[in-house]
Amino acid sequence: MADRRTFLKLLAATAGAVAHSRPALARQAAAQPAAGASTVIHKSTLISMLPGKMSYAERFALARDAGFEAIEMQTINKEEEAAEIRDASKKAGLRIHSVMNSDHWRLPLSSSDPEVVSGSVKGMETSLRNAVLWGADTVLLVPAVVDASTSYRDAWTRSQRVIRERLLPMARDLKVTIAVEEVWNKFLLSPVEFARYVDDFESPWVRAYFDVGNVVLYAFPQDWIRTLGPRIVKIHLKDFNFDRRNGRFAWKNLGEGDIDWPEVRRALAEIHYNGYVTTELDGGDAAYLKDVSARVDRFLSGEKPVAK
């Protein structure tokens, strides 16, 4: 009950502030979208964007030198490897702010097979322990997969039940947020629905991980941001071109696709987002990473993040 009261107070206070100040914020953002905000929103990159042939210490140093402030890690099962990552983070002075859970696609929480679900829960438990070891405050979770054997309704009810009964107690005890992400899993296909899914838990320990690029095929990310509002705890950045006539798309670097980045930035200003934005793109060398980092800077300043 205390968890529910805390959540409702947090959501009501933040949403009320956003609603009350939205017209003024919109006018201010239109004139100067990111005034003073680049020091609040922090730049992060996925560990997968850094060369895998390097040691963790070298990868973290490379990300730091490229201008990133943090790393999003993926689930690590081996204790010695997890310890190496912790040490690399400390040495580079680069925070690990989030953990991307690794088993939710292969072993979805929405499965009708108890063994599959238990395997998925075990993977999340490992991710949560990783987060505590590394000082991360969030674990990303794809909550369900709709397929030929799993209906939409079953995906909703099964995943919520498992999260509520088997994952949320651990997350709450460890003080690590479960951040549900919208992906190409035929699930959570509108921002209103996404908001309801999160709200159903009535807990501050379940929030939204919003991916700017994942909704472009059928929606506008700025609309989702404004609808989800304070539920958003983390953000992924990616970009691509979409040929709607032929149903084809191609991944692009930030600013080279179809996303209206200045409008996305204005939407983030309106909801007072002050967390991390993590690049989820192809990997590359030092020059490439510095270019990506500079593109994020331009995005945060309210510009289109194209190369200069």
Buried (B, 14 or more C-beta within 10 A) or exposed (E): EEBEEBBBEEBEEBBEEBEEEBEEBBEBBEEEBBEEBBEBBBBBBBBBBBEEEEEBBBBBBBBBEBBBBBBBBBBBEEEEEBEBBBEBBBEBEBBBBBBBBBBBEEBBBBBEEEEBBBBBBEBBBBBBBBBEBBEBBBBBBBBBBBBEEBEBEBBBEBBBEBBBEBBBEBBBEBEBBBBBBBBEBEBBBBBEBBBEBBBEBBBBBBBBBBBBBBBBEEBBBBBBBBBBBBBBBBBBBBBBBBEEEEEEBEBBBBBBBBBBBBBBBBBBBBBBBEBBBBBBBEBBEEEBBBBBBBBBBBBBBBBBBEEE
